[in-house]
């Protein structure tokens, strides 16, 4: 028989330490609402030899690169690699990159950006307030009502509750209200060739973006998104698009600027990363009287419930003693809060590697569900 641990609500109360802009997506035909295609979890889009024959949108052509990115050896090498590995015409890419514009603001921002330090006292309360407000909750409820059929189909197909799909979209773009105003071509070209931080990563994303544009037959100079190149209601990077975006409305295109495909793609992303249908996300924890947490905390930690109990950290609820959980600490204004992250919490962090982000998604999801029902 497995041992279980729990703390009564009364003890819990006594011991718990309270610790953008509009976007212009590429044109597409009208979608059929609430009619879902049947994509596979983890669906990937790998270029094939035949894809090199797909007509390229935009009609770009030049013998040399002109404009902001003229004379960039790294870009010249990138163009040569795209031609050799993926069959892109060099003149097409030279013409396209002649349209690319350097984003000075992005360069300055990346230069000033520093690695985050330890969470500051009250940091969780300030972070939470950005998303757990009337605007996010009300718009989430409205979005659910307008797309209830699509959300139901996605939940049934992928096993992900509708509220968590909405939680992602709410935190990322306020359900499409803040999709980003940067051309993805400009954002990724700038970060790949003008910013020393993670240049290799953004060069790869630029490669995947061009493959995505060819696959979806869109002009690569048209999509707009975040300053880092994230796109659509769920803010997918191009590599995530190729791996996990789905044509959920069955119109023959994957368009993450449209609700149906965005809903299906977020659900598919969660399912592909191990979402456990019917299971919870987090459970609050308390310290035993006089206890003090000296263990490492964070979404990446792994402890058994029994191990935490030996250190004086108890769940407010019933969990198997051998269940692996992460120990989370939230720096609230009234004091530190402790939570146990279940496997589904870790799945949310695959979207963004942040304890605060995942908790904001969770709490917004629960707030929307409570208001909707």
C-alpha positions in Angstrom: 0.0 0.0 0.0 1.4 3.4 -0.9 1.8 6.0 1.8 0.0 9.3 1.1 0.6 12.7 2.7 -1.9 15.5 3.3 -2.4 18.6 5.4 -5.8 19.7 6.6 -7.1 23.1 5.4 -7.1 24.4 8.9 -3.4 23.6 9.4 -2.8 25.0 5.9 -4.3 28.4 6.8 -2.2 28.7 9.9 1.1 27.6 8.3 1.0 28.7 4.6 3.6 31.4 4.2 2.1 34.0 1.9 5.1 34.2 0.5 2.6 43.9 -28.9 0.5 46.1 -31.2 -1.7 44.8 -34.0 -0.3 42.4 -36.6 -0.9 42.0 -40.3 -0.8 38.3 -41.1 -0.6 37.0 -44.7 -3.9 36.9 -46.6 -5.7 33.6 -46.6 -9.1 32.3 -47.6 -11.8 32.2 -45.0 -11.7 29.2 -42.6 -14.6 26.9 -41.7 -15.2 27.5 -38.0 -15.2 24.5 -35.7 -14.3 21.9 -38.3 -11.1 20.2 -37.3 -8.7 18.2 -39.4 -6.9 15.2 -37.8 -3.3 16.1 -37.3 -1.0 13.8 -35.4 0.6 14.8 -32.1 4.1 16.1 -32.8 3.4 16.6 -36.5 6.6 17.8 -38.1 7.2 19.5 -41.4 10.5 18.5 -43.0 11.5 19.8 -46.3 11.7 17.3 -49.2 13.3 17.4 -52.6 9.9 18.2 -54.1 9.6 21.3 -52.0 12.4 23.0 -53.9 10.0 23.2 -56.8 7.3 25.0 -54.9 6.8 28.5 -56.4 8.1 31.1 -54.1 5.9 34.1 -53.1 7.0 37.7 -53.5 8.8 37.6 -56.8 12.1 38.7 -55.3 15.3 38.6 -57.4 18.6 40.4 -57.3 22.2 39.6 -58.4 23.6 41.0 -55.1 22.2 41.9 -51.7 21.5 45.7 -51.4 20.2 47.7 -48.5 20.9 47.3 -44.8 22.4 43.9 -45.2 24.7 44.5 -48.2 28.2 43.2 -47.7 27.5 40.8 -44.8 29.7 37.7 -45.2 27.6 35.7 -42.7 24.5 36.4 -44.7 26.2 35.4 -47.9 27.2 32.1 -46.3 23.6 31.7 -45.1 22.2 32.2 -48.6 24.7 29.7 -50.0 23.6 27.1 -47.4 19.9 27.7 -48.1 20.5 27.2 -51.8 22.6 24.0 -51.3 20.6 22.3 -48.6 17.1 23.4 -49.4 17.1 24.4 -53.0 16.3 28.1 -52.7 17.3 30.2 -55.7 20.2 32.4 -54.7 18.8 35.4 -56.6 15.5 35.0 -54.8 17.1 35.2 -51.4 19.4 38.1 -52.4 16.3 40.0 -53.5 14.4 39.1 -50.4 17.2 40.1 -48.0 17.6 43.4 -49.9 14.2 44.2 -48.4 15.3 43.3 -44.8 15.6 46.2 -42.4 18.0 46.4 -39.4 16.0 46.8 -36.2 18.3 49.1 -34.1 15.9 49.0 -31.1 16.3 45.2 -31.0 20.1 45.4 -31.2 20.2 47.9 -28.3 17.8 45.8 -26.2 19.8 42.6 -26.7 23.0 44.3 -25.7 21.5 45.7 -22.5 19.7 42.5 -21.6 21.4 40.7 -18.7 20.9 37.3 -17.1 18.1 37.5 -14.5 19.2 37.3 -10.9 17.3 35.5 -8.1 13.7 36.4 -7.8 13.2 39.5 -5.7 10.8 39.8 -2.8 7.3 40.6 -4.2 8.4 39.6 -7.7 5.6 37.1 -8.1 2.9 39.5 -7.0 4.1 42.1 -9.6 4.4 39.5 -12.3 1.0 38.0 -11.6 -0.7 41.4 -11.7 0.2 41.7 -15.3 -2.0 38.8 -16.3 -4.5 38.1 -13.5 -6.6 41.2 -14.2 -10.1 41.9 -15.4 -9.1 42.5 -19.0 -7.3 39.1 -19.4 -10.1 37.2 -17.7 -13.0 38.9 -19.5 -11.4 38.6 -22.9 -10.6 34.9 -22.2 -14.2 34.2 -21.3 -15.4 36.0 -24.4 -12.9 34.1 -26.6 -14.1 30.8 -25.1 -17.7 31.7 -25.9 -16.9 32.7 -29.5 -14.7 29.6 -30.2 -16.3 27.0 -27.8 -16.7 24.4 -30.5 -13.1 24.6 -31.7 -11.8 24.5 -28.1 -14.0 21.5 -27.3 -12.7 19.6 -30.3 -9.1 20.4 -29.4 -9.6 19.3 -25.8 -11.2 16.0 -27.0 -8.5 15.3 -29.5 -5.4 16.3 -27.5 -6.6 15.8 -23.9 -5.7 19.4 -23.0 -8.4 21.4 -21.1 -9.7 24.5 -23.0 -8.7 26.8 -20.1 -5.0 26.0 -20.5 -5.1 26.7 -24.2 -6.7 30.1 -23.3 -4.1 30.6 -20.5 -1.3 30.5 -23.0 -3.0 32.8 -25.5 -3.9 35.2 -22.7 -0.4 35.5 -21.4 1.2 35.6 -24.9 -1.1 37.9 -26.9 -4.3 38.7 -24.9 -6.1 36.4 -27.3 -4.7 38.1 -30.4 -4.9 41.7 -29.3 -1.1 42.0 -29.1 0.4 40.0 -31.9 3.4 42.1 -32.5 4.2 44.7 -35.2 7.7 43.6 -36.3 8.2 42.0 -39.6 9.5 38.5 -38.8 12.0 38.8 -41.6 13.5 42.0 -40.1 13.4 40.6 -36.6 15.2 37.3 -37.4 17.7 38.8 -39.8 18.7 41.4 -37.2 19.1 38.9 -34.4 20.9 36.4 -36.7 23.5 38.8 -38.2 23.6 41.9 -35.9 23.3 40.6 -32.4 26.0 38.5 -30.8 23.6 37.0 -28.3 22.3 33.6 -29.5 23.1 34.4 -33.1 23.3 30.7 -34.0 19.8 30.1 -32.5 18.3 33.0 -34.5 20.1 32.0 -37.7 18.5 28.6 -37.3 15.1 30.2 -36.7 15.6 32.3 -39.8 16.2 29.1 -41.8 13.1 27.5 -40.4 11.1 30.7 -41.2 12.0 30.6 -44.8 11.1 26.9 -45.0 7.8 27.7 -43.3 7.0 30.5 -45.7 7.7 28.2 -48.7 5.7 25.4 -47.2 2.7 27.6 -46.5 3.2 29.6 -49.8 3.3 33.0 -48.2 5.5 36.0 -48.9 8.2 35.9 -46.3 8.3 39.7 -46.1 4.7 39.9 -44.9 4.2 38.0 -41.6 4.5 40.2 -38.5 5.2 39.1 -34.9 7.3 39.9 -31.8 10.7 41.6 -31.9 12.2 38.0 -31.6 10.2 36.5 -34.4 7.4 34.8 -32.5 4.2 34.5 -34.5 0.4 34.2 -34.1 -2.0 34.0 -31.1 0.3 31.5 -29.4 3.6 33.1 -30.4 5.3 30.1 -32.0 8.9 30.5 -33.2 9.4 29.1 -36.7 11.0 25.9 -35.5 8.0 25.2 -33.3 5.7 26.0 -36.2 7.4 23.3 -38.3 7.2 20.8 -35.5 3.9 21.4 -33.9 1.6 23.8 -35.9 -1.5 22.0 -37.3 -4.2 22.8 -39.8 -7.0 22.4 -37.3 -9.8 24.0 -39.4 -9.0 21.8 -42.4 -8.6 24.6 -45.0 -5.2 23.3 -46.2 -3.1 25.9 -44.4 -1.5 26.3 -41.0 -2.3 29.9 -40.1 -1.5 30.7 -36.4 -3.0 34.2 -36.8 -6.4 32.5 -37.1 -8.0 31.2 -33.9 -8.8 27.6 -35.0 -5.3 26.7 -36.1 -3.8 28.5 -33.1 -6.0 26.6 -30.7 -5.2 23.3 -32.3 -1.5 24.0 -32.4 -1.2 25.0 -28.7 -3.1 21.9 -27.7 -0.9 19.8 -30.0 2.2 21.4 -28.5 1.1 20.4 -24.9 0.2 16.9 -26.0 3.5 16.4 -27.7 5.4 17.5 -24.6 3.6 15.0 -22.4 0.4 16.6 -21.1 -1.4 14.1 -18.8 -5.1 14.3 -19.5 -7.3 14.5 -16.3 -4.4 15.3 -14.0 -3.7 18.5 -12.1 -1.0 21.1 -12.5 0.1 22.3 -9.1 -0.8 21.8 -5.4 0.0 24.2 -2.6 2.5 23.1 0.0 3.1 24.2 3.6 6.1 24.1 6.0 5.7 22.3 9.3 5.7 24.6 12.4 9.1 26.1 12.7 10.2 24.7 9.4 12.5 26.4 7.0 12.9 25.5 3.4 16.6 25.0 2.5 16.1 22.9 -0.6 16.7 24.1 -4.1 13.5 25.4 -5.7 12.3 25.8 -9.3 10.4 24.0 -12.1 13.5 21.9 -12.9 13.8 20.4 -9.5 12.7 16.8 -8.8 11.8 15.5 -5.3 9.5 12.7 -4.1 6.7 13.7 -1.8 8.2 11.6 0.9 11.6 13.3 0.5 10.0 16.7 0.9 8.0 15.5 3.9 11.3 14.5 5.6 12.4 18.1 5.1 9.2 19.5 6.6 7.4 20.4 3.4 3.9 18.9 3.1 1.3 19.0 0.3 -2.1 20.6 1.0 -3.9 17.5 -0.3 -3.2 13.9 -1.0 -0.3 12.7 -3.1 1.5 9.4 -3.4 4.7 9.3 -1.3 6.8 8.3 -4.3 5.3 10.8 -6.7 8.0 13.1 -8.3 7.2 16.8 -8.0 9.1 20.1 -8.4 9.4 22.4 -5.4 8.3 25.9 -6.4 8.8 29.1 -4.4 6.9 32.3 -5.4 8.1 35.5 -4.0 4.8 37.2 -3.0 4.6 40.6 -1.3 3.2 39.0 1.8 5.9 36.4 2.0 7.1 33.3 0.1 4.5 30.8 -1.2 5.5 27.2 -1.7 3.9 24.9 -4.3 4.5 21.5 -5.7 4.6 21.3 -9.5 3.1 18.2 -11.0 4.1 16.8 -14.4 1.6 19.0 -16.2 3.3 22.1 -14.7 6.6 21.0 -16.2 4.8 20.7 -19.6 3.7 24.4 -19.4 7.4 25.3 -18.8 8.3 23.7 -22.1 6.5 26.7 -23.6 8.5 29.2 -21.6 11.2 28.1 -19.1 9.9 30.1 -16.2 8.2 29.1 -12.9 6.4 32.5 -12.9 5.2 32.1 -16.5 3.8 28.7 -15.9 2.1 29.7 -12.7 0.5 32.7 -14.4 -0.8 30.5 -17.2 -2.2 28.1 -14.6 -3.9 30.8 -12.5 -5.3 32.7 -15.5 -6.7 29.4 -16.8 -8.4 28.7 -13.5 -9.8 32.3 -13.3 -11.2 32.0 -16.9 -12.8 28.7 -16.2 -14.4 29.9 -13.0 -15.9 32.9 -14.8 -16.9 31.0 -17.8 -18.8 28.3 -15.9 
